[in-house]
Amino acid sequence: MKKALIIMLCLVLDQATYAQSDDQQAIQLVIKTLFDAMYEGDSSKVHSVFAAGAGMATVMRDKSGSAVLRREPSIDGFLKAVGTPRKEKMTEEFWNVKVQTDGDFAQAWCDYAFYIDHTFSHCGIDAFHLIRTKEGWKIFHLADTRRKDGCVIPDDIKNKHTK
């Protein structure tokens, strides 16, 4: 009896691990799709990963060194910036992704470095809040930090952008 209970418990825990793993993979795919779409300049593809009514925020320092919070109540400006034709490619590299879920809510946190073509622009942290919808995971809020100094970028990413 004990052996059967232990086996059943292991199976249930194993299934929970796979479900969490599937969600984590799906959420990381949403993030990758966003950054791929930025690189491609595809505002429709960017729009596809966001929930209706999504907003954005950035935390950075002004010239005097004071913390500044810039809020964007919608993603419209972001979509316009991504979709405006340009010869330079916007590349956002990300790593060290941490995903947490609770039912239909998730948050993901990752380091990033932003490049215009192969020129470093800035780095920071991206923090995503997502909701599980009928169409899959969607971002309903994206916050980031931005800085030019103190960036610890993995060598493989730095080397990728060396001319």
N, C-alpha and C positions, 0 to 999 in steps of 0.2 A: 504494500500500500504506500509506504513512504517513498519507495523507489519510483512508483508511478507518479506520485505528487511532485517529486523533484524533477522528473522528466517533463511533466506538463508545465511546471513553472519555468523551466529552461526554455521550452518552446515559446511560451508567451513572452518572456523577456527577449528572446531572439527576434521575434516578430516586431516588437517595439523598437528594437535597435535598427532593424531594417527600415521601418517606417520613418524613424528619425533620420536615418541616413539618406533615404529618398528625398525627404523634405530639404535636408541640407544641400543635397546635390541640386535640387530644383531651384532653391534660392540662390545658390552660387551661379547657376545658369542665367537667372534673371540679371544678376549683376554683370556677368560676362556679356550678355546680350546688350545691355545698356552701353557698356564701354565699346563694344564692337560697332554699335550703331553710331556712336559719337565719331569714331574713326572713319566710318563710311559716310558721315554727313547725312544720315538717314533719319530725319525727324519723325517719320511715321513709325519706324522701328523703335525709336526712343519712346514715343508715345505709347507703344504697345506694352511696355513693362510697367507703366504707371496706372494706378487706380484713378478714377474720376475724382477731381477735387484735390489732387496731391499738391503738397507744398514743399518748399525747400528753405534751408537756412545755412548760413556760413558764419563761423566764428573765426575771427582773425584779429590782428593787432593793427592799429592805425600808426601813423608816422611818429606819434609821441609814445608809442608802446602800450597804449591802453587797449583793453579787450573791446571788440566791437561785434555786435550781433546784427547781421543783415538777414532779414526775412524776405522770402518771396512767397506770397500767398498762393501762387499758382506756378505751373511749370511752363507757361506760355513763352516767357522771355527765353528760357532755356531751350525750348523747342525751336524758336526762331534763330537763336545763335547757332545751334547744331545744324539746322537746315539751310543756313545762308551759304551759298556756294563760296568756296575758298580753295586756293591751291594748297595751303598747308593742311596737314593731317593733325587732328587732335588725338593724342594717344594717352589713355589713362591706364597705367599698369597698376595691378593690385596684388596683394599677397597678405598672408597672415589673417585669413578670414575666420571669424568666430561667429557662429550662428546659434541662436537660442530660439526655441519655439515653445508655444503654449497653445495647443489647439490650432485655431485659425490665425493666430498672431505670431509674428516672428520679428526678430531684430538681427541684423548682421552688422558687423564692425570689421573694417579692414584698413590696413595701411595702403596708401596709394602715392604714386608719383605721376605728375602730369607733364606731358611733353607736347610742344608744338613742332611738328616734324620731328627732328631728333634733338631739339633744343629743350633742355630742362626748363620748366616754368615754375612749378611749385610742388609741394608735397603736403601730406597731412593724413587725416583719418576720415573715412567715409562711414557714416552711421545710417543704416537703412531701417525703416519700419515698414513691414509688409503685412498684407492681409491675404489669406487664401480665398480665392474667388472660384466661381464655376470654371473660369478660364485658366486658373492656376494662380500662383503667387504674383501679387502686384505690389509695387512700392507706393505707399501713401504718404511717406515723408522721407526726405533725404537731407541730412545735415552733414556738414564737413568742416574741417579746420583747414587753414591754408597758411603755409609759411615757405620761405625760400631757404632758410638756414636750419641746421640741426636735423637734416634729413638723413635717415639711415636706410639707404636703398640697396637691396641685394645686388651683388656683383653681376649676376646673370641679366638683370634688368638694365643696370648701368651699361654693361657691355653691348647690349642690344641697341642702345641709342648712341654709341660712340661712332662718330663718322669715320 
